[in-house]
């Protein structure tokens, strides 16, 4: 910023005066007195990992920002002055005022000097903090000295607690955290009630510890090695705190799919360095209005997959803790601790070139409303006009300022998909935006740990791809069990599963859809007379999620093992809308029906494939497999090749017919039939930007300007590159090899020292680069 500030600053005054010592210190890790914090026993820091804990072995260092925090009473407003030398040796200085000020500094800062002053008064004076009476510190001449703190290197977290009047302010205490400690702090923004913070965590011995503290200001010092940390809040003599949507300035109460207000709960797989929760509201309406969390950055070495560390392809949680209109249109599943499938994004998917029949229903590109592929591809004139009409409606409804302004990010690339699903009824499409906010945006981010138990029931999972490289979604409804009575848990598991595919398994402009298998075997086990209502309600919630929140994604759905034979089949078919009936099928011979669409290795044996049948606990992490298009017809783009890959009908395609290419990094050992097998995946290098794609909105010059340059830097197929070249008047190269793909998707990785190939089956899994 213009004042040289590095990091975040919080300097918002409280609504009512807050005493410095509202409560006496409690026992255990909690303290409600900032002058005498009680610390937990130091223990080695548990480094963050996105792999199972049992597999952790690396000890790469964290690069955490230093926190300097000023906490004051309400007798006057103070200013904290910070100066330091940056990496170039330049002196940086910044000053900020308030009752509570927090400044983040980089670890590279040196020679840090911290002073304080009173707004409209004098400096903050030094006292002798070794004495309880806090006498003034004086020099040899008897003059009172101003308070100055010098740090040659940045401390991890230091809090300065200031008391006194405008002419007699002083630093009453200093709390400097050690590297082995983390701080959780509840700060009351008013005096309407006393509040309680409850913390539960697992210590190094694997034992669960529970601690509770009450007051206006409650601090908890935990060992940084603590894991599975859960934080909840309540009011002394009142109720527990419920969740509000902090991304909305009005802080509305959050309601789940069951119509209930969920409790405010914060869960951390590993103990965060520093979190401050600001609470306000009366006894029966208290809520957490704001959360400040110390950010953590990662070194290049830690982002390398060989160390079992955080993966560069994973998204940070704070990317989705923003205003609803700024939430990314894909992703939102965070803190993934289980490894992705090693065949999540192989070459046949990356370089797949859809034919007309794959891009439009029945290959009819002239008929409006038949599109399957929406991104990184040219749109028709009718579709462009529809987008212009949609923008005008949103401008009239004050969703956007004018028809040429950017659309809300959460739906920008999905706009045409929504319009088509609503049959080009603009009013219904605008209403669908609200459903997307309610059902998707307000639930994000979703941490893996929050839904892991539900995913391992196996009622929903991804398993392989069809011959068009589309992921296959499997529903095993009999596995819902008790979940059928909790609509919210089911919806969150479904959203996590669908977001996973869009964020990691799709390729905009090439593979944007999925296919669905609904297995009704043993469904009668959950259809007791007492559960029919719950089953219907949960099924409706799943249907809303699939058809409105993730509209335009499903190509077909096959319902198998329907109980009751043709009677139930006819009953279910009768309630399916006429325009969607062609997507539904009730095959009597599933094995034959699936053989038309899948290679055998992509299906479980129960569906006629060769992959093992998965038990409920084996369905997550989701499983993908090599060669979804078949071993006899596939291409292997080698690094540096100029072949036109993915188009099997192209005379330039290099089709592997059983002969492995010597030295090729993309072909593995021969399979049992003598045919080389794909043995690599590029998902570790694929970024959020790559999977998000671009909607080529030509409704206005301003809309075109937002994507034309960015589209030229996308890994386009030859058709899209040719059309874009004509539109822009400059040559746009198609993506034809892995070298091309890496140059488009992660150019910093090409020739970077932060690049590493992760072994998969003796070869490599792709190239990873720190962001």
PADREN-90880 format. One record per residue (C-alpha): x, y, z; residue number from 1. Coordinates in steps of 0.05 Angstrom, whole numbers, plus 5000, padded with zeros to 4 digits. Layout:
ATOM    xx    yy    zz    k
ATOM     X     Y     Z  NUM
...
//
This chain:
ATOM    xx    yy    zz    k
ATOM  5000  5000  5000    1
ATOM  5020  5073  4996    2
ATOM  5045  5073  5067    3
ATOM  5090  5013  5057    4
ATOM  5045  4966  5097    5
ATOM  5060  4892  5089    6
ATOM  5004  4844  5106    7
ATOM  4936  4854  5138    8
ATOM  4915  4906  5189    9
ATOM  4856  4905  5235   10
ATOM  4843  4972  5269   11
ATOM  4768  4973  5280   12
ATOM  4743  5005  5346   13
ATOM  4698  4966  5391   14
ATOM  4627  4990  5405   15
ATOM  4636  4996  5480   16
ATOM  4695  5004  5527   17
ATOM  4729  4939  5545   18
ATOM  4769  4930  5609   19
ATOM  4838  4903  5603   20
ATOM  4829  4850  5657   21
ATOM  4756  4829  5656   22
ATOM  4769  4762  5690   23
ATOM  4822  4731  5734   24
ATOM  4867  4680  5701   25
ATOM  4838  4611  5695   26
ATOM  4875  4545  5700   27
ATOM  4900  4504  5642   28
ATOM  4917  4532  5574   29
ATOM  4864  4586  5579   30
ATOM  4874  4654  5608   31
ATOM  4829  4714  5610   32
ATOM  4883  4761  5635   33
ATOM  4931  4786  5582   34
ATOM  4984  4800  5634   35
ATOM  4994  4729  5657   36
ATOM  4982  4681  5600   37
ATOM  4986  4608  5616   38
ATOM  5023  4568  5564   39
ATOM  5018  4496  5543   40
ATOM  5080  4453  5543   41
ATOM  5124  4467  5483   42
ATOM  5125  4411  5433   43
ATOM  5152  4401  5362   44
ATOM  5110  4434  5309   45
ATOM  5069  4388  5266   46
ATOM  5079  4410  5195   47
ATOM  5018  4416  5152   48
ATOM  5007  4360  5103   49
ATOM  4956  4343  5051   50
ATOM  4972  4269  5057   51
ATOM  4952  4220  5111   52
ATOM  4988  4233  5177   53
ATOM  5018  4163  5177   54
ATOM  5055  4180  5113   55
ATOM  5087  4244  5139   56
ATOM  5162  4245  5137   57
ATOM  5185  4313  5111   58
ATOM  5206  4369  5156   59
ATOM  5205  4429  5109   60
ATOM  5200  4495  5147   61
ATOM  5139  4540  5149   62
ATOM  5146  4612  5126   63
ATOM  5097  4647  5173   64
ATOM  5086  4722  5177   65
ATOM  5105  4757  5241   66
ATOM  5048  4788  5279   67
ATOM  5053  4852  5319   68
ATOM  4989  4866  5357   69
ATOM  4967  4924  5400   70
ATOM  4909  4913  5448   71
ATOM  4885  4974  5487   72
ATOM  4834  4994  5539   73
ATOM  4781  5046  5520   74
ATOM  4808  5107  5556   75
ATOM  4838  5134  5491   76
ATOM  4859  5115  5421   77
ATOM  4931  5096  5410   78
ATOM  4977  5090  5350   79
ATOM  5028  5036  5336   80
ATOM  5089  5058  5297   81
ATOM  5130  5003  5263   82
ATOM  5193  5011  5222   83
ATOM  5238  4957  5193   84
ATOM  5288  4943  5138   85
ATOM  5264  4902  5078   86
ATOM  5305  4852  5038   87
ATOM  5334  4908  4995   88
ATOM  5357  4945  5057   89
ATOM  5305  5000  5048   90
ATOM  5273  5029  5110   91
ATOM  5198  5018  5114   92
ATOM  5154  5056  5163   93
ATOM  5080  5051  5178   94
ATOM  5033  5078  5232   95
ATOM  4962  5056  5248   96
ATOM  4913  5075  5302   97
ATOM  4856  5042  5338   98
ATOM  4836  5004  5400   99
ATOM  4860  4938  5371  100
ATOM  4913  4939  5316  101
ATOM  4945  4879  5284  102
ATOM  5001  4883  5233  103
ATOM  5032  4826  5194  104
ATOM  5105  4832  5174  105
ATOM  5146  4786  5128  106
ATOM  5198  4741  5160  107
ATOM  5250  4776  5118  108
ATOM  5241  4841  5158  109
ATOM  5301  4862  5200  110
ATOM  5317  4915  5252  111
ATOM  5244  4922  5272  112
ATOM  5228  4981  5318  113
ATOM  5160  4988  5351  114
ATOM  5135  5051  5386  115
ATOM  5067  5076  5411  116
ATOM  5033  5143  5419  117
ATOM  4965  5170  5439  118
ATOM  4921  5203  5386  119
ATOM  4915  5275  5409  120
ATOM  4962  5262  5468  121
ATOM  5033  5244  5483  122
ATOM  5076  5182  5474  123
ATOM  5066  5117  5510  124
ATOM  5115  5115  5567  125
ATOM  5159  5060  5593  126
ATOM  5144  5026  5660  127
ATOM  5180  4975  5701  128
ATOM  5138  4913  5686  129
ATOM  5177  4871  5736  130
ATOM  5139  4907  5791  131
ATOM  5064  4901  5802  132
ATOM  5057  4976  5815  133
ATOM  5084  4991  5746  134
ATOM  5128  5051  5765  135
ATOM  5153  5096  5709  136
ATOM  5222  5080  5682  137
ATOM  5268  5141  5684  138
ATOM  5336  5159  5657  139
ATOM  5395  5185  5698  140
ATOM  5365  5255  5696  141
ATOM  5298  5230  5722  142
ATOM  5261  5239  5657  143
ATOM  5207  5190  5638  144
ATOM  5227  5149  5577  145
ATOM  5183  5132  5517  146
ATOM  5170  5058  5505  147
ATOM  5210  5028  5448  148
ATOM  5216  4955  5428  149
ATOM  5273  4931  5384  150
ATOM  5272  4864  5347  151
ATOM  5332  4845  5304  152
ATOM  5290  4790  5272  153
ATOM  5214  4786  5271  154
ATOM  5181  4749  5328  155
ATOM  5127  4700  5309  156
ATOM  5073  4735  5349  157
ATOM  5078  4791  5399  158
ATOM  5020  4825  5434  159
ATOM  5027  4892  5469  160
ATOM  4972  4908  5521  161
ATOM  4966  4983  5534  162
ATOM  4930  5018  5592  163
ATOM  4924  5088  5620  164
ATOM  4897  5156  5603  165
ATOM  4917  5199  5544  166
ATOM  4975  5231  5582  167
ATOM  4995  5170  5622  168
ATOM  4990  5111  5575  169
ATOM  5038  5053  5584  170
ATOM  5051  4982  5560  171
ATOM  5024  4940  5617  172
ATOM  5046  4873  5590  173
ATOM  5077  4839  5530  174
ATOM  5058  4770  5507  175
ATOM  5108  4739  5460  176
ATOM  5091  4670  5434  177
ATOM  5143  4616  5425  178
ATOM  5151  4578  5361  179
ATOM  5119  4516  5392  180
ATOM  5055  4551  5412  181
ATOM  4991  4572  5377  182
ATOM  4941  4623  5401  183
ATOM  4865  4620  5397  184
ATOM  4831  4683  5424  185
ATOM  4759  4703  5434  186
ATOM  4750  4778  5435  187
ATOM  4683  4809  5455  188
ATOM  4664  4870  5416  189
ATOM  4611  4891  5467  190
ATOM  4592  4881  5540  191
ATOM  4523  4851  5528  192
ATOM  4542  4783  5558  193
ATOM  4598  4738  5580  194
ATOM  4619  4687  5529  195
ATOM  4652  4619  5531  196
ATOM  4703  4587  5484  197
ATOM  4709  4512  5484  198
ATOM  4769  4478  5451  199
ATOM  4779  4405  5439  200
ATOM  4842  4376  5408  201
ATOM  4885  4314  5403  202
ATOM  4953  4318  5435  203
ATOM  5018  4285  5415  204
ATOM  5000  4222  5453  205
ATOM  4935  4215  5414  206
ATOM  4893  4233  5474  207
ATOM  4834  4280  5467  208
ATOM  4838  4342  5510  209
ATOM  4781  4390  5526  210
ATOM  4788  4459  5556  211
ATOM  4739  4515  5567  212
ATOM  4746  4589  5586  213
ATOM  4696  4645  5597  214
ATOM  4700  4721  5598  215
ATOM  4701  4781  5553  216
ATOM  4771  4766  5529  217
ATOM  4791  4693  5528  218
ATOM  4859  4668  5504  219
ATOM  4880  4596  5494  220
ATOM  4953  4577  5484  221
ATOM  4958  4508  5452  222
ATOM  5018  4468  5432  223
ATOM  5027  4475  5357  224
ATOM  5031  4399  5352  225
ATOM  4957  4395  5371  226
ATOM  4914  4366  5316  227
ATOM  4840  4355  5302  228
ATOM  4826  4421  5337  229
ATOM  4752  4439  5345  230
ATOM  4729  4507  5372  231
ATOM  4657  4523  5393  232
ATOM  4626  4582  5430  233
ATOM  4570  4596  5478  234
ATOM  4541  4648  5525  235
ATOM  4545  4642  5600  236
ATOM  4473  4632  5621  237
ATOM  4450  4635  5549  238
ATOM  4452  4592  5487  239
ATOM  4506  4565  5441  240
ATOM  4528  4610  5384  241
ATOM  4500  4596  5316  242
ATOM  4532  4607  5249  243
ATOM  4524  4671  5208  244
ATOM  4546  4686  5137  245
ATOM  4606  4731  5149  246
ATOM  4613  4744  5075  247
ATOM  4548  4783  5076  248
ATOM  4554  4852  5111  249
ATOM  4485  4840  5143  250
ATOM  4511  4776  5177  251
ATOM  4447  4735  5165  252
ATOM  4437  4669  5202  253
ATOM  4457  4608  5161  254
ATOM  4405  4554  5152  255
ATOM  4421  4484  5128  256
ATOM  4380  4439  5082  257
ATOM  4340  4416  5143  258
ATOM  4319  4487  5159  259
ATOM  4361  4488  5222  260
ATOM  4412  4539  5244  261
ATOM  4478  4502  5252  262
ATOM  4524  4516  5310  263
ATOM  4586  4558  5298  264
ATOM  4643  4509  5296  265
ATOM  4714  4518  5272  266
ATOM  4754  4455  5255  267
ATOM  4828  4451  5241  268
ATOM  4864  4387  5222  269
ATOM  4926  4420  5251  270
ATOM  4931  4476  5301  271
ATOM  4934  4544  5266  272
ATOM  4988  4593  5288  273
ATOM  4941  4648  5311  274
ATOM  4866  4658  5305  275
ATOM  4824  4714  5335  276
ATOM  4748  4707  5338  277
ATOM  4708  4771  5347  278
ATOM  4641  4761  5381  279
ATOM  4581  4808  5390  280
ATOM  4507  4806  5402  281
ATOM  4460  4794  5461  282
ATOM  4457  4730  5502  283
ATOM  4407  4696  5457  284
ATOM  4436  4723  5392  285
ATOM  4512  4723  5401  286
ATOM  4552  4706  5340  287
ATOM  4622  4708  5312  288
ATOM  4623  4770  5269  289
ATOM  4695  4766  5244  290
ATOM  4754  4718  5244  291
ATOM  4826  4738  5236  292
ATOM  4875  4682  5222  293
ATOM  4950  4688  5216  294
ATOM  4968  4667  5146  295
ATOM  5020  4615  5129  296
ATOM  5061  4611  5066  297
ATOM  5100  4552  5040  298
ATOM  5170  4545  5014  299
ATOM  5183  4519  4944  300
ATOM  5211  4455  4973  301
ATOM  5149  4442  5014  302
ATOM  5104  4447  4953  303
ATOM  5142  4390  4919  304
ATOM  5102  4325  4921  305
ATOM  5162  4283  4939  306
ATOM  5160  4310  5010  307
ATOM  5087  4292  5021  308
ATOM  5072  4365  5032  309
ATOM  5017  4413  5013  310
ATOM  5004  4408  4939  311
ATOM  5008  4466  4892  312
ATOM  4943  4445  4858  313
ATOM  4903  4452  4923  314
ATOM  4864  4515  4938  315
ATOM  4872  4558  5001  316
ATOM  4812  4565  5045  317
ATOM  4813  4640  5046  318
ATOM  4802  4641  4970  319
ATOM  4729  4624  4986  320
ATOM  4721  4664  5050  321
ATOM  4702  4726  5010  322
ATOM  4640  4763  4990  323
ATOM  4592  4716  4952  324
ATOM  4600  4752  4885  325
ATOM  4676  4741  4890  326
ATOM  4674  4666  4904  327
ATOM  4707  4626  4848  328
ATOM  4659  4589  4802  329
ATOM  4692  4522  4815  330
ATOM  4728  4490  4874  331
ATOM  4716  4505  4947  332
ATOM  4737  4437  4974  333
ATOM  4797  4450  5018  334
ATOM  4846  4417  5066  335
ATOM  4851  4354  5024  336
ATOM  4894  4305  5062  337
ATOM  4886  4244  5018  338
ATOM  4925  4234  4954  339
ATOM  4890  4242  4888  340
ATOM  4885  4183  4841  341
ATOM  4949  4175  4801  342
ATOM  4907  4173  4737  343
ATOM  4863  4233  4753  344
ATOM  4884  4274  4692  345
ATOM  4920  4230  4640  346
ATOM  4939  4250  4569  347
ATOM  4876  4220  4537  348
ATOM  4835  4269  4578  349
ATOM  4881  4329  4570  350
ATOM  4884  4323  4494  351
ATOM  4815  4295  4480  352
ATOM  4783  4330  4421  353
ATOM  4708  4327  4424  354
ATOM  4669  4314  4360  355
ATOM  4606  4352  4343  356
ATOM  4564  4297  4376  357
ATOM  4603  4307  4440  358
ATOM  4594  4383  4440  359
ATOM  4520  4384  4421  360
ATOM  4462  4338  4435  361
ATOM  4455  4291  4375  362
ATOM  4507  4334  4339  363
ATOM  4457  4388  4324  364
ATOM  4499  4451  4330  365
ATOM  4446  4494  4295  366
ATOM  4391  4482  4345  367
ATOM  4391  4528  4406  368
ATOM  4395  4494  4473  369
ATOM  4434  4431  4454  370
ATOM  4504  4450  4477  371
ATOM  4545  4405  4522  372
ATOM  4613  4441  4518  373
ATOM  4609  4515  4539  374
ATOM  4680  4538  4555  375
ATOM  4742  4554  4514  376
ATOM  4700  4548  4451  377
ATOM  4664  4595  4403  378
ATOM  4590  4610  4415  379
ATOM  4535  4619  4365  380
ATOM  4503  4686  4349  381
ATOM  4439  4664  4384  382
ATOM  4477  4647  4447  383
ATOM  4515  4713  4446  384
ATOM  4449  4751  4439  385
ATOM  4420  4711  4498  386
ATOM  4479  4731  4541  387
ATOM  4468  4804  4522  388
ATOM  4394  4799  4542  389
ATOM  4413  4765  4607  390
ATOM  4462  4820  4624  391
ATOM  4409  4873  4612  392
ATOM  4361  4837  4660  393
ATOM  4415  4833  4714  394
ATOM  4430  4907  4706  395
ATOM  4355  4924  4714  396
ATOM  4354  4882  4777  397
ATOM  4417  4917  4803  398
ATOM  4457  4852  4805  399
ATOM  4509  4887  4761  400
ATOM  4517  4962  4751  401
ATOM  4509  4960  4676  402
ATOM  4501  4908  4620  403
ATOM  4575  4912  4603  404
ATOM  4601  4902  4674  405
ATOM  4631  4836  4696  406
ATOM  4583  4782  4720  407
ATOM  4589  4757  4792  408
ATOM  4649  4711  4793  409
ATOM  4613  4651  4824  410
ATOM  4571  4644  4760  411
ATOM  4608  4682  4706  412
ATOM  4631  4620  4667  413
ATOM  4565  4585  4682  414
ATOM  4520  4640  4654  415
ATOM  4503  4607  4588  416
ATOM  4496  4539  4621  417
ATOM  4443  4569  4667  418
ATOM  4407  4604  4610  419
ATOM  4404  4540  4569  420
ATOM  4379  4499  4629  421
ATOM  4323  4550  4638  422
ATOM  4305  4545  4564  423
ATOM  4329  4616  4552  424
ATOM  4280  4644  4602  425
ATOM  4322  4701  4631  426
ATOM  4279  4710  4692  427
ATOM  4286  4637  4712  428
ATOM  4361  4640  4699  429
ATOM  4367  4700  4745  430
ATOM  4328  4661  4798  431
ATOM  4375  4602  4789  432
ATOM  4433  4648  4809  433
ATOM  4399  4656  4877  434
ATOM  4394  4581  4884  435
ATOM  4468  4575  4868  436
ATOM  4485  4625  4923  437
ATOM  4441  4591  4974  438
ATOM  4459  4519  4957  439
ATOM  4532  4525  4937  440
ATOM  4566  4591  4953  441
ATOM  4543  4597  5025  442
ATOM  4566  4526  5041  443
ATOM  4637  4537  5015  444
ATOM  4691  4523  5033  445
ATOM  4681  4451  5053  446
ATOM  4740  4416  5085  447
ATOM  4752  4343  5070  448
ATOM  4751  4326  5144  449
ATOM  4680  4353  5151  450
ATOM  4651  4304  5101  451
ATOM  4701  4247  5104  452
ATOM  4657  4200  5145  453
ATOM  4598  4212  5098  454
ATOM  4640  4201  5036  455
ATOM  4663  4134  5064  456
ATOM  4592  4109  5069  457
ATOM  4601  4100  4994  458
ATOM  4532  4126  4975  459
ATOM  4564  4172  4923  460
ATOM  4632  4167  4889  461
ATOM  4670  4176  4824  462
ATOM  4695  4114  4789  463
ATOM  4731  4117  4722  464
ATOM  4710  4151  4657  465
ATOM  4670  4133  4595  466
ATOM  4701  4130  4526  467
ATOM  4689  4205  4518  468
ATOM  4733  4216  4580  469
ATOM  4673  4239  4621  470
ATOM  4677  4220  4696  471
ATOM  4626  4169  4719  472
ATOM  4586  4185  4782  473
ATOM  4558  4126  4820  474
ATOM  4500  4130  4869  475
ATOM  4490  4071  4916  476
ATOM  4427  4094  4952  477
ATOM  4421  4035  4999  478
ATOM  4486  4059  5032  479
ATOM  4453  4123  5056  480
ATOM  4430  4089  5119  481
ATOM  4419  4139  5175  482
ATOM  4443  4195  5130  483
ATOM  4376  4194  5095  484
ATOM  4347  4232  5155  485
ATOM  4400  4287  5151  486
ATOM  4390  4326  5087  487
ATOM  4446  4376  5101  488
ATOM  4500  4323  5109  489
ATOM  4478  4290  5045  490
ATOM  4478  4355  5006  491
ATOM  4547  4375  5032  492
ATOM  4575  4307  5012  493
ATOM  4544  4313  4943  494
ATOM  4571  4384  4933  495
ATOM  4641  4362  4955  496
ATOM  4638  4304  4905  497
ATOM  4614  4345  4846  498
ATOM  4662  4402  4860  499
ATOM  4719  4352  4863  500
ATOM  4706  4331  4791  501
ATOM  4697  4402  4765  502
ATOM  4760  4426  4801  503
ATOM  4806  4367  4785  504
ATOM  4777  4320  4733  505
ATOM  4749  4366  4679  506
ATOM  4784  4400  4620  507
ATOM  4746  4462  4595  508
ATOM  4732  4459  4521  509
ATOM  4746  4384  4519  510
ATOM  4713  4348  4578  511
ATOM  4659  4386  4616  512
ATOM  4606  4334  4631  513
ATOM  4594  4271  4671  514
ATOM  4552  4209  4667  515
ATOM  4512  4178  4724  516
ATOM  4497  4108  4748  517
ATOM  4442  4101  4801  518
ATOM  4443  4033  4832  519
ATOM  4377  4018  4867  520
ATOM  4398  3950  4893  521
ATOM  4371  3936  4963  522
ATOM  4339  4005  4964  523
ATOM  4281  3975  5003  524
ATOM  4327  3971  5063  525
ATOM  4318  4045  5075  526
ATOM  4246  4051  5051  527
ATOM  4209  4036  5115  528
ATOM  4141  4070  5124  529
ATOM  4173  4116  5176  530
ATOM  4228  4140  5129  531
ATOM  4191  4151  5063  532
ATOM  4184  4225  5078  533
ATOM  4258  4232  5094  534
ATOM  4278  4193  5031  535
ATOM  4234  4236  4986  536
ATOM  4261  4300  5018  537
ATOM  4333  4279  5012  538
ATOM  4323  4255  4940  539
ATOM  4293  4323  4923  540
ATOM  4353  4359  4954  541
ATOM  4401  4316  4912  542
ATOM  4359  4331  4850  543
ATOM  4362  4405  4863  544
ATOM  4437  4402  4871  545
ATOM  4447  4363  4807  546
ATOM  4397  4401  4763  547
ATOM  4402  4473  4788  548
ATOM  4468  4483  4823  549
ATOM  4508  4439  4774  550
ATOM  4462  4447  4714  551
ATOM  4482  4426  4644  552
ATOM  4533  4375  4667  553
ATOM  4497  4308  4662  554
ATOM  4498  4275  4594  555
ATOM  4459  4213  4614  556
ATOM  4436  4175  4675  557
ATOM  4423  4100  4679  558
ATOM  4381  4073  4736  559
ATOM  4393  3999  4748  560
ATOM  4368  3945  4795  561
ATOM  4301  3979  4803  562
ATOM  4258  3940  4853  563
ATOM  4188  3920  4832  564
ATOM  4206  3910  4759  565
ATOM  4168  3949  4706  566
ATOM  4117  3977  4756  567
ATOM  4168  4019  4792  568
ATOM  4203  4036  4727  569
ATOM  4140  4064  4697  570
ATOM  4123  4102  4761  571
ATOM  4192  4136  4763  572
ATOM  4191  4149  4688  573
ATOM  4123  4183  4693  574
ATOM  4150  4238  4737  575
ATOM  4210  4254  4694  576
ATOM  4198  4318  4652  577
ATOM  4188  4302  4578  578
ATOM  4248  4343  4555  579
ATOM  4294  4303  4601  580
ATOM  4268  4233  4589  581
ATOM  4319  4220  4534  582
ATOM  4375  4228  4586  583
ATOM  4344  4173  4630  584
ATOM  4350  4099  4617  585
ATOM  4327  4038  4657  586
ATOM  4368  3982  4626  587
ATOM  4347  3911  4643  588
ATOM  4417  3886  4624  589
ATOM  4465  3936  4655  590
ATOM  4527  3898  4634  591
ATOM  4509  3903  4560  592
ATOM  4486  3975  4567  593
ATOM  4551  3997  4600  594
ATOM  4596  3959  4552  595
ATOM  4574  4008  4498  596
ATOM  4602  4067  4537  597
ATOM  4661  4043  4579  598
ATOM  4726  4006  4574  599
ATOM  4725  3946  4621  600
ATOM  4778  3973  4668  601
ATOM  4736  4035  4682  602
ATOM  4679  3996  4715  603
ATOM  4671  3953  4776  604
ATOM  4657  3879  4765  605
ATOM  4586  3887  4789  606
ATOM  4574  3930  4728  607
ATOM  4610  3885  4678  608
ATOM  4679  3915  4686  609
ATOM  4746  3887  4709  610
ATOM  4760  3933  4769  611
ATOM  4746  3904  4838  612
ATOM  4680  3918  4870  613
ATOM  4689  3972  4922  614
ATOM  4664  3966  4993  615
ATOM  4634  4028  5026  616
ATOM  4699  4050  5059  617
ATOM  4740  4041  4994  618
ATOM  4704  4092  4950  619
ATOM  4743  4152  4975  620
ATOM  4794  4175  4952  621
ATOM  4758  4172  4886  622
ATOM  4787  4123  4836  623
ATOM  4806  4137  4764  624
ATOM  4842  4092  4715  625
ATOM  4887  4096  4653  626
ATOM  4865  4092  4581  627
ATOM  4791  4112  4585  628
ATOM  4788  4112  4509  629
ATOM  4818  4043  4502  630
ATOM  4887  4016  4491  631
ATOM  4882  4004  4416  632
ATOM  4862  4076  4401  633
ATOM  4900  4126  4441  634
ATOM  4953  4179  4432  635
ATOM  5014  4195  4472  636
ATOM  5039  4266  4462  637
ATOM  5113  4267  4477  638
ATOM  5148  4328  4505  639
ATOM  5171  4368  4446  640
ATOM  5128  4332  4395  641
ATOM  5089  4373  4345  642
ATOM  5037  4319  4334  643
ATOM  4964  4336  4335  644
ATOM  4943  4294  4394  645
ATOM  4877  4269  4418  646
ATOM  4842  4268  4350  647
ATOM  4842  4194  4333  648
ATOM  4818  4207  4263  649
ATOM  4875  4255  4249  650
ATOM  4929  4228  4202  651
ATOM  4980  4264  4246  652
ATOM  4960  4227  4309  653
ATOM  5011  4179  4338  654
ATOM  4970  4118  4354  655
ATOM  5003  4067  4399  656
ATOM  4983  3998  4377  657
ATOM  5023  3958  4427  658
ATOM  5092  3985  4412  659
ATOM  5121  4025  4470  660
ATOM  5161  4085  4450  661
ATOM  5232  4078  4476  662
ATOM  5248  4133  4525  663
ATOM  5179  4163  4523  664
ATOM  5160  4194  4589  665
ATOM  5087  4183  4576  666
ATOM  5083  4109  4562  667
ATOM  5090  4057  4616  668
ATOM  5106  3983  4611  669
ATOM  5064  3940  4567  670
ATOM  4999  3915  4596  671
ATOM  4978  3842  4597  672
ATOM  4956  3846  4525  673
ATOM  5023  3875  4502  674
ATOM  4996  3946  4497  675
ATOM  5030  4004  4531  676
ATOM  4991  4035  4588  677
ATOM  4985  4108  4609  678
ATOM  5024  4117  4673  679
ATOM  5023  4192  4688  680
ATOM  4976  4248  4706  681
ATOM  4983  4323  4702  682
ATOM  4934  4342  4756  683
ATOM  4989  4365  4803  684
ATOM  5007  4420  4753  685
ATOM  4936  4439  4734  686
ATOM  4916  4505  4766  687
ATOM  4848  4533  4786  688
ATOM  4851  4580  4727  689
ATOM  4861  4522  4679  690
ATOM  4801  4483  4705  691
ATOM  4757  4545  4710  692
ATOM  4763  4560  4635  693
ATOM  4733  4619  4599  694
ATOM  4664  4634  4571  695
ATOM  4674  4668  4504  696
ATOM  4622  4721  4516  697
ATOM  4617  4766  4455  698
ATOM  4556  4805  4478  699
ATOM  4596  4871  4481  700
ATOM  4665  4897  4466  701
ATOM  4678  4903  4540  702
ATOM  4658  4830  4551  703
ATOM  4704  4806  4494  704
ATOM  4763  4846  4521  705
ATOM  4759  4808  4587  706
ATOM  4773  4740  4556  707
ATOM  4806  4748  4487  708
ATOM  4877  4757  4512  709
ATOM  4869  4705  4567  710
ATOM  4840  4655  4517  711
ATOM  4902  4660  4475  712
ATOM  4942  4634  4534  713
ATOM  4896  4574  4545  714
ATOM  4912  4503  4520  715
ATOM  4860  4504  4464  716
ATOM  4844  4448  4416  717
ATOM  4859  4463  4342  718
ATOM  4787  4482  4325  719
ATOM  4781  4533  4381  720
ATOM  4851  4560  4366  721
ATOM  4833  4569  4293  722
ATOM  4768  4606  4308  723
ATOM  4803  4651  4359  724
ATOM  4857  4667  4309  725
ATOM  4804  4691  4260  726
ATOM  4769  4733  4314  727
ATOM  4831  4767  4341  728
ATOM  4870  4772  4276  729
ATOM  4932  4742  4307  730
ATOM  4958  4671  4305  731
ATOM  4937  4629  4365  732
ATOM  4974  4563  4372  733
ATOM  4935  4501  4393  734
ATOM  4959  4457  4449  735
ATOM  4991  4395  4417  736
ATOM  5041  4367  4467  737
ATOM  5058  4365  4540  738
ATOM  5110  4419  4530  739
ATOM  5056  4463  4499  740
ATOM  5008  4446  4556  741
ATOM  5059  4463  4610  742
ATOM  5076  4528  4575  743
ATOM  5003  4548  4574  744
ATOM  4982  4523  4643  745
ATOM  5044  4532  4686  746
ATOM  5096  4571  4647  747
ATOM  5137  4584  4710  748
ATOM  5147  4509  4716  749
ATOM  5184  4503  4650  750
ATOM  5257  4505  4668  751
ATOM  5241  4525  4740  752
ATOM  5282  4502  4799  753
ATOM  5216  4489  4834  754
ATOM  5197  4435  4785  755
ATOM  5196  4362  4806  756
ATOM  5169  4298  4776  757
ATOM  5132  4254  4824  758
ATOM  5140  4179  4813  759
ATOM  5080  4139  4793  760
ATOM  5092  4065  4779  761
ATOM  5166  4077  4768  762
ATOM  5157  4137  4723  763
ATOM  5128  4206  4738  764
ATOM  5062  4238  4756  765
ATOM  5071  4306  4725  766
ATOM  5106  4371  4741  767
ATOM  5092  4412  4803  768
ATOM  5109  4484  4813  769
ATOM  5099  4528  4874  770
ATOM  5050  4584  4863  771
//
